Amino acid sequence: AEKSYEYIKVSTPRTGVGLIELHRPKALNALFTPLIHELNAALKTLDKDPSIGCLVLTGSAKAFAAGADIKEMATKTFAEAYGTDFIESWSELPATIKKPVLSAVNGHALGGGCELAMMCDIMFCSEKANLGQPEIKLGVIPGAGGSQRLTRAIGKSRAMELILTGRTFSGREAYEWGLAARVFATPEECLEGALATAETIAGYSRIAVKACKEVVNKSQDLGIREGVEYERRVFHGLFGSEDQKIGMNAFAKKEKAQWKHR
Ligand code: HXC
């Protein structure tokens, strides 16, 4: 039985694919504490669910998420922010769960919304998606990894310009700069594309998929030499998995692999 949530919707639209839709339409999916608690709970539950191999995170056609909830933050003091590690509890989750998470970004993805999309493992956008880090206009800076992830993805000069001016950018630009893996004409096609890709990923060996995410993410933290060595160790480790035998034997016999770890 699927849990019921108030600010998100969770479903399984394709075999092996868990879909989380942010659903706080009155505030354009602004990220406030109750929504984040639900999102965390859903991500953790789907990460443990053996029937799920890949996740998709999306919003509505109008807004992926218009940012952290400005009204909730407005009166916060330094002591509250620092004392409760504001943002820390939710700023890493899509990156720390083990299954891949795709973001399907339509409409506004601003501030914390853009950061949430960038925490995901793969970003898909529609052409007219409106992304950006407008925190400068509120007298603050990105607080959930935006200055780091955007800079790594699109380069320092471009990221610096966007973060210092608060200028937003389109899904088409996100794609051209390499922030998004694919761009689609419409929000419907974007979500459809993300679900299809997630279904493909969910069809592979769970062990190999987990290892892929782990080694690609290591590239963000390690130098090239350590990163390549890390990759080789994990690669060697996979020769101890049944799925390596299953996958390679199936190729030799011209059969479809029937993964043990699915
Ligand atoms: C709280 C928000 C909100 C937000 C929109 N709303 N964004 N509430 N926090 N981030 C609310 C509006 O107040 C309004 O509520 C309703 O959603 C609809 O929004 P409108 O502004 O009427 O819609 P529209 O005219 O279409 O404009 C859309 C918009 C604009 C361009 C996205 O809403 C906007 O600029 N939002 C703020 C974007 C932003 O600055 N994000 C960064 C936040 S800072 P009512 O009750 O009036 O109907 C941040 C820091 C991250 O994210 C740090 C770490 C996470």
Boltz pocket constraint, residues with backbone or C-beta under 6 A from the ligand:
constraints:
  - pocket:
      binder: B
      contacts: [[A, 25], [A, 26], [A, 27], [A, 28], [A, 30], [A, 31], [A, 66], [A, 67], [A, 68], [A, 69], [A, 70], [A, 71], [A, 87], [A, 108], [A, 110], [A, 111], [A, 112], [A, 113], [A, 115], [A, 134], [A, 135], [A, 138], [A, 141], [A, 142], [A, 143], [A, 144]]
      max_distance: 6.0
